Amino acid sequence: RSEPKALCFSVEMTTMDELQLPPATRPVGRKASGRRLSWADQGPIISAVLADEIPVVVEDPPPEATPDGPGEQTIHLGILRQGNLYGTSHPLPPGTQPDAEVVHPLPSVISAQVVIGEDGCAFLQVEIDVNFEGRLRERFTVRTPGAELPELVIKLEASAMSPKDGRPGSTPDNVRLIRSHADELLKHNSEGVEWKRASLVVDEEGSP
């Protein structure tokens, strides 16, 4: 009786580089050296790529204030609150006579008049009805007989904020609050009131 013969096999190990696989089919988890890939080995992060491709819009800086020319004076009122009435006083040039006057018509939100003080000096009284929101850039003319120049151009500059945005931090010392309607305006235009108005409109439209 013959003994069974042992079978021997020869196996050759082929590396991934020897297989000559196309790049699309090669595994991407490891390199031929067997080292684990890190984030540095991968392509750029997609968010970084998008950030490079999205243009950044750079706004131009606001224009600088134009200095007053001869016969001009700017009154800065600061940040005001919508719904309020403010007042300010401004001295007129030396030598201005009592017959100085404001040239009409005036901007709709402004009232102004020339007043002679106890010392005999003329000054301008201005009231601003802040029934708007945003920037105020208005000008008007005052006749100043007796002064170096016969006329003076007054330029008013202010910003008005909505009562919903809170209260302005401070106003210049030359600005005083005459009357406040901001709280009433806020109450009248509150979110609850708007919802109530909307529901009334819906009810009216739905009624026969």
Secondary structure, 3 states (H helix, E strand, C coil): CCCCCCCCCCCCCCCHHHHCCCHHHCCCCECCCCCECCHHHCCCCHHHHHHHHCCCCCCCCCCCCCCCCCCEEEEEEEEEECCEEEEEEEECCCCCCCCCEECCCCCCCEEEEEEECCCCCEEEEEEEECCCCEEEEEEEEEECCCCCCCEEEEEEEEEEECHHHCCCCCCCCCEEEEEECHHHHHHHCCHHHHHHHHHHHHHHHHCC
